[in-house]
Amino acid sequence: MLDVRQSLLERTSVRRYEREAISDEQMEFIFEAIRNCPNSYNGQQYSVIDISDQALKEQLYELTGQKQIKTCNRFLVFLSDFNQIKALAERKGIEWPRLEDTMDGVLLGTIDASLAMMSAVVAAESLGLGSNCIGYLRTVDPAKVAELLKLPKGVFVVCGLAIGVPREHPDLKPKKPLSVMVHKNCYQQDREAMVDELEKYDEVVKEYNRTRSGDTTTNDWVGHILDYYRHVLDYRILDYLKDQGYDVKK
């Protein structure tokens, strides 16, 4: 088992997996890490669907075009979930406060599910497994994904996580320097110095993409990410949330 330093600092996104199965003991450890993750108020406003059914994985692959979904051994879907606590409140005759109609309610479940996913990533890494977070599952066709996964009202997809025995060991991607990532006591005030650092980082990413193992590109950082942002403008997530019982007003 890898130590926590290796699990956190040597993590890469793995998209190619061996056919070897993950053991029940390994999955139990990952599930326990998910269960023990930090969350808001211990409300545990999240749940997880563990997908091992190959036919279902291939249906999700057909939607997303993400091959790692069908080739991984296990595909976990992390959900924001108010359905469970609402159901218990109804049984006990406690009035439901419609938290899902607030932006904070959306954030609450999203943050909880994201923390749970990161616990799963670290647990999988520590076991020598590879993983890949797939946010596109949330946006590609939300209504169809909800149908395939039989999601009740009050539940929506936050992110998917492919897990398997790695067939590849990708190069570690360069990240923004700590000088702009970590602010001291307040947000960095010297905008010019910040942009200077980001411009240097932009060149580092461009060089990494040009020389990395496997497929290479000419992508920089800022231009490539802004292309993604432009694509995101076409998503209709608010409509999807309304379909799932959320009616965000404030």
Buried (B, 14 or more C-beta within 10 A) or exposed (E): EBEEEEBBEEBBBBBBBEEEEBEEEBBEBBBEBBEEBEBBEEBBBBBBBBBEEEEBBEBBBEBBEBEBBBBBBBBBBBBBBBBBBBEEBEEEEEEEEBBBBBEEBBEBBBBBBBBBBBBBBBBBBBBEBBBBBBEBBBBBEBEEBBEBBEBBBBBBBBBBBBBBBBBBEBEEEBEBEEBBEEEEEEEEEEEEEBEEBBEEBBEBBBEBBEEBEEEEEEBBBBEBEEEEEEEEEEEEEEEBBEBBBBEBEE
